[in-house]
Each structure stands twice: as C-alpha cells, then as structure tokens.
C-alpha cells in the first residue's frame, strides 16, 4: 500500500486555456479553436474535491488544468478552507497573481503551483505574447516565498527574434534574485502544431518548418509526416543559435 502522503491523484476542473481563448501564447500548442474552453461549476468541483479527500485523506490532488480558472479565485478557492479543509493541492496558474490571491490559495491548501513565468525579461515575454511583465513574474516568486508555496517554472530560450541584449539584461538581474525559487531548467522553445509559430510562421520570422527528425525513425517512408507531426524543426534567428556561449 502507498502511504497517503505519497499518493498523487489527478483531477480536472477545466479544459482548454482561458488565457489562450483571449490571446494565445506564441509557443503554445493548445489551439483555442480546437479545444473550446470549459470549466466545471463551483458546486461540481467542490463536490469532487470533497469526495476525493474523503476517500483518500492526505493524498496530493493534482489539477491537470492548463491554468486555474480565473473565476475560481472568487467562487471556489475562498470556500475550500471551510468546505474541504486539509487539502494538498497542485494547480498550474497564470503568473500575474496578486499577493491576496496567493494567500487565498495557500489557505485553500494549494501548496504547489506551476506558474507560466517562462522568463524574467519583459521584452522576451512580449515576444511570447504572455500578457505579463518581468516585474509581475518576480512578484509572484516573492509572494510564493513569503507564503511557503512551492513554485515550479521553466526558463525558455531560443525564441524567434530574441536578441543577446535581452539575455544580458536578465543575466544582470539574476544575482539579485538568488533567494527566490530557481527555474526547473533552461529549455529551448519547441515549435508545436497549432502554436502561433506553426500557424503564422511569417509573422515570427520562422521558415523551413519540417517534422522533427525522430518521426522518420518511427514511421514508414510513405507516411505523411507533415500532417502527423506535433513538433517541428525550423529556421529562424535567435540569440541562442547565434551566440551559443
């Protein structure tokens, strides 16, 4: 038997991405036209969480949502401390949360979040169409440190059109933030099907889209890889490619 403290159970409270429906991030393959956004009513999700907590007390409940539904900060999160006390929750969130929101999440039992921080450079965030700024990202890391919420985030690089100066500016900032949660890793951005990079390549200076080489090893020669592939190689200018050091 697995001890409850080591048990992680997945649940879903929404499908699709509410931010993507408004303004899709450039690299995101979650196509809002292909995955209409839906979210469960407060009564339904509160009932499901209460049932999971009753059947598996102490287990970690892992939301598989693309992002915490924004209305839940008003309708669900404030009710959890009294209606479902003692939860251990994980959620993915948009990075522009206020201190009050982080405090409410911690009181509701959200001990871990994965935040769409992606970078600590406002110009790079604009290139991604993230809809947040570097100060907002740093603020979220500070709020999570203050409230004892573990925050996971990725540092993306190799963005089409990025410049060396944008990274040098961020490099000067990093020593001032050594007390905050570091990224899980540094990852080159991927060109995914249904992302804006793949659907609007000319807009981002992307050309020569080809299915990644591994697909040729996995499928027969006659397969139409262009219609099957999810990830692509492409040509474009980036600081990552031009200044590898």
C-alpha positions as a printed NumPy array, in Angstrom:
array([[  0.   ,   0.   ,   0.   ],
       [  1.151,   3.533,  -0.839],
       [  1.137,   5.906,   2.172],
       [ -1.423,   8.715,   1.65 ],
       [  1.335,  11.323,   1.836],
       [  2.964,   9.779,  -1.258],
       [ -0.249,   9.315,  -3.227],
       [ -0.974,  11.792,  -6.042],
       [ -4.414,  11.82 ,  -7.649],
       [ -5.269,  13.744, -10.814],
       [ -8.464,  15.724, -11.264],
       [ -9.75 ,  18.121, -13.908],
       [-11.702,  21.298, -13.217],
       [-11.407,  22.921, -16.66 ],
       [-10.425,  22.023, -20.205],
       [ -8.625,  24.291, -22.629],
       [ -6.947,  27.552, -21.583],
       [ -8.905,  30.651, -20.605],
       [ -5.954,  32.909, -21.444],
       [ -5.401,  31.18 , -24.778],
       [ -9.012,  31.844, -25.697],
       [ -8.285,  35.555, -25.295],
       [ -4.679,  35.731, -26.521],
       [ -2.786,  32.533, -27.29 ],
       [  0.877,  32.446, -26.222],
       [  3.116,  32.227, -29.305],
       [  4.675,  28.849, -28.447],
       [  1.583,  27.133, -27.035],
       [  0.135,  24.17 , -28.957],
       [ -3.169,  24.371, -27.074],
       [ -5.215,  25.679, -30.006],
       [ -8.253,  27.559, -28.621],
       [-10.213,  26.879, -31.828],
       [ -9.646,  23.137, -31.467],
       [-10.19 ,  22.88 , -27.701],
       [-13.157,  25.066, -26.678],
       [-12.772,  26.31 , -23.125],
       [-14.981,  24.733, -20.471],
       [-14.914,  24.802, -16.677],
       [-16.891,  22.922, -14.057],
       [-19.327,  24.791, -11.865],
       [-18.206,  25.601,  -8.311],
       [-20.704,  23.101,  -6.893],
       [-19.428,  20.275,  -9.089],
       [-15.711,  20.78 ,  -8.443],
       [-16.218,  21.34 ,  -4.704],
       [-18.161,  18.079,  -4.556],
       [-15.478,  16.182,  -6.483],
       [-12.664,  17.507,  -4.276],
       [-14.603,  16.688,  -1.12 ],
       [-15.198,  13.142,  -2.403],
       [-11.508,  12.611,  -3.281],
       [-10.411,  13.983,   0.088],
       [-12.85 ,  11.723,   1.928],
       [-11.778,   8.585,   0.057],
       [ -8.043,   9.372,   0.094],
       [ -7.303,  11.566,   3.126],
       [ -3.874,  13.188,   2.972],
       [ -3.319,  12.488,  -0.73 ],
       [ -1.952,  15.148,  -3.051],
       [ -4.622,  16.289,  -5.525],
       [ -3.057,  17.321,  -8.834],
       [ -5.097,  19.521, -11.185],
       [ -4.413,  18.716, -14.838],
       [ -5.921,  22.039, -15.992],
       [ -3.897,  24.242, -18.336],
       [ -4.475,  27.052, -15.838],
       [ -6.539,  27.626, -12.706],
       [ -9.906,  29.03 , -13.867],
       [ -9.888,  32.75 , -13.094],
       [-13.426,  32.84 , -11.58 ],
       [-12.373,  30.165,  -9.069],
       [-10.385,  32.8  ,  -7.17 ],
       [-13.778,  34.271,  -6.236],
       [-16.074,  31.248,  -6.281],
       [-14.11 ,  28.128,  -5.267],
       [-10.836,  28.978,  -3.544],
       [-12.407,  31.031,  -0.682],
       [-14.781,  28.135,   0.14 ],
       [-12.184,  25.365,   0.295],
       [-10.784,  26.101,   3.8  ],
       [-14.188,  25.505,   5.404],
       [-15.837,  23.053,   2.997],
       [-12.75 ,  20.915,   2.207],
       [-10.191,  21.578,   4.958],
       [ -6.79 ,  19.951,   4.953],
       [ -6.329,  19.583,   1.191],
       [ -2.936,  19.256,  -0.549],
       [ -3.466,  20.783,  -3.981],
       [ -1.388,  21.459,  -7.079],
       [ -2.501,  23.857,  -9.832],
       [ -0.983,  25.465, -12.899],
       [ -1.548,  29.231, -12.832],
       [ -1.043,  32.341, -14.897],
       [  1.828,  34.323, -13.404],
       [  0.016,  37.621, -12.735],
       [ -1.448,  36.555,  -9.369],
       [ -1.674,  39.146,  -6.602],
       [ -0.395,  38.607,  -3.07 ],
       [ -4.005,  38.301,  -1.904],
       [ -4.6  ,  35.531,  -4.432],
       [ -1.501,  33.615,  -3.319],
       [ -2.553,  33.966,   0.335],
       [ -6.015,  32.629,  -0.535],
       [ -4.54 ,  29.717,  -2.478],
       [ -2.293,  28.755,   0.44 ],
       [ -5.212,  28.868,   2.873],
       [ -7.185,  26.653,   0.494],
       [ -4.437,  24.019,   0.562],
       [ -2.628,  24.868,  -2.682],
       [  0.924,  24.026,  -1.64 ],
       [  2.454,  23.739,  -5.112],
       [  1.913,  25.651,  -8.325],
       [  3.424,  25.598, -11.768],
       [  3.455,  29.17 , -12.991],
       [  3.744,  30.397, -16.566],
       [  6.78 ,  32.526, -15.718],
       [  8.903,  31.338, -18.699],
       [ 11.468,  34.176, -18.44 ],
       [ 12.446,  37.217, -16.362],
       [ 12.719,  39.586, -19.323],
       [  9.777,  41.784, -20.298],
       [ 10.912,  42.05 , -23.955],
       [ 11.132,  38.249, -24.172],
       [  7.708,  37.912, -22.542],
       [  6.32 ,  40.256, -25.178],
       [  7.843,  38.078, -27.88 ],
       [  5.978,  35.112, -26.373],
       [  2.706,  37.097, -26.1  ],
       [  2.483,  36.026, -22.446],
       [  0.476,  39.025, -21.269],
       [  2.655,  39.581, -18.179],
       [  5.823,  41.519, -17.364],
       [  9.071,  40.55 , -15.664],
       [  8.152,  42.543, -12.513],
       [  4.9  ,  40.565, -12.264],
       [  6.826,  37.299, -12.571],
       [  9.326,  38.336,  -9.892],
       [  6.458,  39.464,  -7.67 ],
       [  4.825,  36.034,  -7.915],
       [  8.089,  34.338,  -6.926],
       [  8.307,  36.694,  -3.93 ],
       [  4.689,  36.06 ,  -2.891],
       [  5.204,  32.299,  -3.064],
       [  8.381,  32.536,  -0.981],
       [  6.531,  34.614,   1.636],
       [  3.575,  32.219,   1.829],
       [  5.507,  28.958,   1.66 ],
       [  4.047,  27.887,  -1.687],
       [  6.387,  25.816,  -3.85 ],
       [  6.535,  27.267,  -7.355],
       [  7.773,  25.428, -10.44 ],
       [  8.67 ,  27.345, -13.576],
       [ 10.643,  26.969, -16.778],
       [ 13.193,  29.346, -18.261],
       [ 12.664,  29.285, -22.025],
       [ 15.205,  30.311, -24.644],
       [ 15.72 ,  30.106, -28.428],
       [ 12.718,  32.327, -29.147],
       [ 12.379,  33.552, -32.735],
       [ 13.806,  37.064, -32.953],
       [ 15.363,  37.177, -29.477],
       [ 18.488,  39.324, -29.017],
       [ 21.659,  38.934, -26.999],
       [ 20.929,  42.221, -25.21 ],
       [ 17.689,  40.801, -23.801],
       [ 19.639,  37.966, -22.157],
       [ 22.412,  40.228, -20.91 ],
       [ 19.812,  42.371, -19.151],
       [ 18.316,  39.298, -17.498],
       [ 21.753,  37.984, -16.558],
       [ 22.408,  41.189, -14.594],
       [ 19.12 ,  40.689, -12.72 ],
       [ 19.632,  37.086, -11.65 ],
       [ 22.146,  37.666,  -8.792],
       [ 19.563,  39.872,  -7.083],
       [ 17.034,  37.019,  -7.062],
       [ 19.125,  34.173,  -5.642],
       [ 16.757,  33.889,  -2.652],
       [ 13.759,  33.061,  -4.867],
       [ 12.754,  29.751,  -6.419],
       [ 15.01 ,  28.922,  -9.385],
       [ 13.674,  27.532, -12.661],
       [ 13.427,  23.774, -13.058],
       [ 15.677,  24.091, -16.077],
       [ 16.62 ,  26.095, -19.153],
       [ 14.83 ,  24.781, -22.241],
       [ 14.833,  25.811, -25.899],
       [ 11.302,  26.582, -27.02 ],
       [  9.675,  23.941, -29.237],
       [  7.708,  24.616, -32.406],
       [  4.458,  22.739, -31.796],
       [  1.486,  22.079, -34.031],
       [ -1.291,  24.67 , -33.6  ],
       [  1.089,  27.15 , -31.967],
       [  1.274,  30.608, -33.48 ],
       [  4.832,  29.815, -34.572],
       [  3.457,  26.949, -36.647],
       [  0.258,  28.639, -37.865],
       [  1.745,  32.106, -38.512],
       [  5.43 ,  31.449, -39.249],
       [  5.96 ,  34.562, -41.386],
       [  4.805,  36.795, -38.554],
       [  7.6  ,  35.488, -36.319],
       [ 10.328,  35.139, -38.937],
       [ 10.052,  31.342, -38.93 ],
       [ 10.708,  29.366, -42.115],
       [ 11.506,  25.852, -43.314],
       [  9.117,  24.029, -40.981],
       [  9.847,  20.299, -41.062],
       [  8.726,  17.449, -38.774],
       [ 11.449,  16.677, -36.245],
       [ 13.925,  14.055, -37.429],
       [ 12.779,  11.417, -34.945],
       [  9.459,  10.993, -36.761],
       [ 11.306,   9.484, -39.737],
       [ 12.622,   6.755, -37.444],
       [  9.193,   5.971, -36.025],
       [  7.017,   5.886, -39.166],
       [  7.295,   4.232, -42.611],
       [  8.673,   6.162, -45.569],
       [  5.235,   6.689, -47.163],
       [  3.756,   8.342, -44.026],
       [  2.607,  11.945, -44.433],
       [  4.702,  13.296, -41.57 ],
       [  3.695,  16.886, -42.235],
       [  0.102,  16.126, -41.25 ],
       [  1.035,  13.746, -38.417],
       [  3.823,  15.528, -36.576],
       [  3.257,  17.562, -33.433],
       [  6.786,  19.027, -33.123],
       [  8.808,  20.683, -35.865],
       [ 12.285,  21.915, -36.675],
       [ 12.504,  25.361, -38.243],
       [ 14.906,  28.083, -39.293],
       [ 14.904,  31.498, -37.63 ],
       [ 17.26 ,  33.947, -35.999],
       [ 17.786,  33.795, -32.23 ],
       [ 20.486,  34.707, -29.726],
       [ 20.546,  31.077, -28.594],
       [ 21.577,  29.961, -32.075],
       [ 23.881,  32.858, -32.921],
       [ 25.637,  33.189, -29.543],
       [ 25.74 ,  29.684, -28.008],
       [ 28.278,  30.72 , -25.357]])
